Amino acid sequence: MASPQLQLYSLFLSPWSERARWVLEHHELPYRKVEHIPFLGEGRLRRVLGNPAGRVTVPVLIADGQVLKDSWEIALYADRVGHGAPLIGDAQADVRRWHDLTERAMSAGRALIISRSIASDEALDETMVAPRFVRPLLRPIGRYAMRWFARKYALDLDTARAAAAAQPVHEALEQLRRELGGSEYLLGRFSYADIIAASLLQGVAPVSDRYLRIGPGTRRAWTQTELAARHADLIAWRDRLYEKHRRARPESATAAGAAA
């Protein structure tokens, strides 16, 4: 019997955090969400992880005395102790292949999202947990926090180079189309591979506000118009996947206190 005292440290907008939330809720594992705020929340996250050296990231799940440090470990844990159909099961090698492929693509696309968010006053304002009239005054702080985030991940924020670095996203989506082959699922049934692939599309065209409510400036910063047009069929596939397998989420990014 799984512990009901799970604590998930996550970042609202992060596709990696969305994977963790999705698997926990699929497996009916109740958890308490702790919203991580980049830069400001770094010290708390280090303490949770035992003050390690080097970079620390979310999602992190505290479960049954364990500290699970990424979305893959969280998915394995939920599959082992949760309820309902397995999302990994005996297909771990196939699912892991999709995990590794998508990690490379999403890491490449992250720089473009951050550079576009820094350039957008509206997107910056939408990250602030503050009265609307105060948010313009806080933009320098928001930009500083995003640049700090970029340094943490060694991102090149030059817009032209960041856009060129997003080529791995296109290549991964081409492979997704080939392997789906017109099917609704990568492995013949709903699995964590599908969740991983759906998370890649978040940085191409964010999912509907029904599932992840974000402001219009943030949505524009996260949308790659040309890439979205080239892969409209995959976006439609992602939307069907959410409709069938994901419950609606009422909270917004600002309400959750996301900062990057």
C-alpha distance (Angstrom), angle and dihedral (degrees) to the residues before:
residue distance angle dihedral
M1 . . .
A2 3.80 . .
S3 3.77 120.1 .
P4 3.82 113.9 -104.9
Q5 3.82 89.7 -148.3
L6 3.79 98.1 81.7
Q7 3.80 115.7 147.8
L8 3.79 118.5 -158.2
Y9 3.80 118.1 -163.8
S10 3.77 104.2 -160.5
L11 3.79 145.8 152.7
F12 3.78 114.4 -123.6
L13 3.81 98.3 -137.3
S14 3.79 96.8 38.4
P15 3.82 114.6 111.4
W16 3.80 88.1 -150.5
S17 3.81 90.5 56.7
E18 3.80 90.2 47.1
R19 3.81 88.8 56.5
A20 3.81 90.0 54.0
R21 3.81 93.7 47.9
W22 3.79 91.1 47.5
V23 3.82 95.8 52.4
L24 3.81 93.4 45.4
E25 3.79 92.2 50.2
H26 3.81 92.9 43.2
H27 3.80 88.7 55.1
E28 3.83 92.2 44.7
L29 3.78 93.4 -119.4
P30 3.82 109.8 154.1
Y31 3.76 114.8 -139.8
R32 3.76 141.6 174.1
K33 3.77 111.9 -121.8
V34 3.81 118.8 -139.0
E35 3.80 109.9 -168.7
H36 3.79 112.5 -137.3
I37 3.80 117.9 -146.3
P38 3.80 113.3 -157.3
F39 3.82 115.1 -120.0
L40 3.82 94.1 2.1
G41 3.81 93.6 55.5
E42 3.80 97.3 42.0
G43 3.80 95.4 100.0
R44 3.79 93.7 50.5
L45 3.80 91.7 48.1
R46 3.81 91.4 51.1
R47 3.79 90.4 52.2
V48 3.81 91.0 50.4
L49 3.80 89.5 51.9
G50 3.79 93.7 46.5
N51 3.82 97.2 -98.5
P52 3.80 97.5 -74.1
A53 3.79 123.1 -174.8
G54 3.78 118.1 -110.6
R55 3.80 131.6 24.2
V56 3.80 121.3 -13.6
T57 3.79 123.3 -163.9
V58 3.79 143.5 177.0
P59 2.96 148.5 -84.2
V60 3.79 97.3 70.2
L61 3.80 122.7 165.6
I62 3.80 124.1 -159.3
A63 3.80 103.8 -154.7
D64 3.79 132.1 163.2
G65 3.80 92.1 -23.6
Q66 3.80 92.1 -47.7
V67 3.80 127.5 115.4
L68 3.80 108.1 -144.7
K69 3.79 107.2 -162.9
D70 3.80 106.8 -164.2
S71 3.78 144.1 20.6
W72 3.82 93.0 -95.0
E73 3.81 93.6 56.0
I74 3.81 89.6 45.4
A75 3.80 91.7 51.5
L76 3.82 91.9 50.5
Y77 3.81 91.1 48.8
A78 3.82 93.6 48.2
D79 3.80 91.2 47.6
R80 3.81 90.2 52.2
V81 3.81 100.5 46.9
G82 3.80 105.3 20.8
H83 3.79 135.2 90.9
G84 3.78 131.1 -107.6
A85 3.78 132.1 33.2
P86 3.81 115.9 -16.2
L87 3.79 116.7 -106.6
I88 3.81 94.7 -160.1
G89 3.80 109.2 12.8
D90 3.79 114.0 141.4
A91 3.83 91.9 -14.0
Q92 3.80 94.1 77.3
A93 3.81 95.1 125.9
D94 3.81 92.8 51.5
V95 3.79 93.0 45.4
R96 3.80 92.1 46.7
R97 3.80 90.2 53.4
W98 3.80 88.9 57.9
H99 3.77 90.7 45.4
D100 3.82 92.3 55.1
L101 3.80 94.0 44.1
T102 3.78 92.7 50.1
E103 3.82 93.9 45.2
R104 3.78 90.7 60.5
A105 3.79 93.1 47.8
M106 3.80 96.1 45.3
S107 3.79 92.8 47.8
A108 3.80 88.8 54.3
G109 3.81 93.1 49.5
R110 3.80 95.5 47.1
A111 3.83 94.3 79.5
L112 3.80 92.8 57.9
I113 3.81 92.5 50.9
I114 3.81 92.6 49.9
S115 3.80 94.3 45.5
R116 3.81 91.4 50.7
S117 3.81 92.0 46.1
I118 3.81 91.6 52.4
A119 3.81 89.8 51.8
S120 3.82 93.4 51.5
D121 3.81 118.0 81.1
E122 3.79 89.0 -169.4
A123 3.81 93.5 53.1
L124 3.80 90.6 47.5
D125 3.80 91.7 50.5
E126 3.79 90.7 50.9
T127 3.79 91.6 60.1
M128 3.80 93.5 57.5
V129 3.80 122.2 100.4
A130 3.81 92.4 -151.9
P131 3.82 139.1 95.8
R132 3.80 111.4 -70.4
F133 3.79 94.8 -115.0
V134 3.82 90.5 56.7
R135 3.80 97.6 48.0
P136 3.84 97.3 81.9
L137 3.81 88.4 57.4
L138 3.80 89.9 54.8
R139 3.81 96.5 53.1
P140 3.83 94.3 100.4
I141 3.80 88.6 55.6
G142 3.80 90.8 48.4
R143 3.79 92.0 50.2
Y144 3.79 91.5 47.4
A145 3.82 90.6 51.4
M146 3.80 92.1 49.6
R147 3.79 92.6 48.3
W148 3.80 88.5 49.3
F149 3.82 87.7 51.8
A150 3.81 89.6 50.7
R151 3.81 91.4 51.4
K152 3.79 89.9 49.1
Y153 3.81 89.9 58.8
A154 3.83 95.4 34.2
L155 3.79 91.4 -119.2
D156 3.79 122.7 174.2
L157 3.82 104.6 -134.7
D158 3.79 96.6 -168.7
T159 3.82 99.7 124.3
A160 3.80 96.3 -140.0
R161 3.81 94.5 47.6
A162 3.80 91.4 43.0
A163 3.80 90.5 53.1
A164 3.81 91.0 50.0
A165 3.80 90.4 49.0
A166 3.80 89.3 59.1
Q167 3.82 90.8 74.3
P168 3.84 90.5 99.7
V169 3.82 87.8 62.6
H170 3.82 90.5 58.2
E171 3.80 91.3 46.3
A172 3.80 92.1 50.3
L173 3.80 91.0 49.6
E174 3.80 90.9 50.8
Q175 3.79 88.5 53.5
L176 3.80 90.6 47.5
R177 3.80 90.4 54.8
R178 3.79 92.0 49.0
E179 3.79 94.6 48.7
L180 3.80 94.5 44.9
G181 3.79 88.8 53.6
G182 3.79 91.3 -173.4
S183 3.81 93.8 -47.4
E184 3.79 123.8 124.7
Y185 3.81 93.6 -130.1
L186 3.79 134.3 44.4
L187 3.80 95.3 -139.8
G188 3.80 99.8 31.7
R189 3.81 92.6 -94.6
F190 3.78 135.9 48.4
S191 3.80 107.2 -74.6
Y192 3.76 143.9 155.7
A193 3.82 87.3 -91.1
D194 3.81 87.9 68.2
I195 3.81 91.6 48.9
I196 3.79 90.2 50.5
A197 3.81 92.6 49.3
A198 3.81 91.2 47.2
S199 3.81 90.0 53.0
L200 3.81 90.1 56.7
L201 3.81 89.5 60.4
Q202 3.80 91.6 56.5
G203 3.81 88.2 80.4
V204 3.81 91.4 50.2
A205 3.81 101.7 45.6
P206 3.82 117.2 -9.9
V207 3.78 117.4 -125.2
S208 3.80 120.2 -103.1
D209 3.79 121.2 -69.2
R210 3.78 86.2 -113.5
Y211 3.80 87.5 77.2
L212 3.80 103.9 23.0
R213 3.79 114.9 16.7
I214 3.79 111.1 -153.2
G215 3.77 134.1 160.5
P216 3.81 123.0 -98.4
G217 3.81 93.7 -109.6
T218 3.79 91.6 52.6
R219 3.80 91.0 45.9
R220 3.82 90.8 53.8
A221 3.81 91.7 47.6
W222 3.80 90.7 52.7
T223 3.82 95.5 44.2
Q224 3.79 120.4 92.7
T225 3.80 99.5 -163.8
E226 3.80 99.0 -166.0
L227 3.78 94.1 44.6
A228 3.80 91.1 45.9
A229 3.81 91.0 53.5
R230 3.82 91.6 49.7
H231 3.80 91.1 50.8
A232 3.81 101.9 35.2
D233 3.81 90.2 130.7
L234 3.81 90.9 58.4
I235 3.79 91.8 47.8
A236 3.81 87.9 53.3
W237 3.81 88.6 49.1
R238 3.81 90.2 51.4
D239 3.80 91.0 49.4
R240 3.82 91.6 52.0
L241 3.79 89.4 49.5
Y242 3.80 91.0 53.9
E243 3.78 92.1 45.6
K244 3.79 92.1 53.6
H245 3.80 102.6 35.4
R246 3.83 110.4 22.0
R247 3.76 129.1 70.1
A248 3.80 120.3 -135.7
R249 3.81 116.8 -96.2
P250 3.82 118.0 -145.2
E251 3.80 101.3 -163.3
S252 3.80 125.2 91.3
A253 3.79 130.8 -138.4
T254 3.79 92.6 -109.8
A255 3.78 92.8 47.4
A256 3.77 89.4 51.1
G257 3.78 91.3 51.0
A258 3.81 98.0 -120.2
A259 3.78 112.3 171.4
A260 3.78 105.3 -177.0
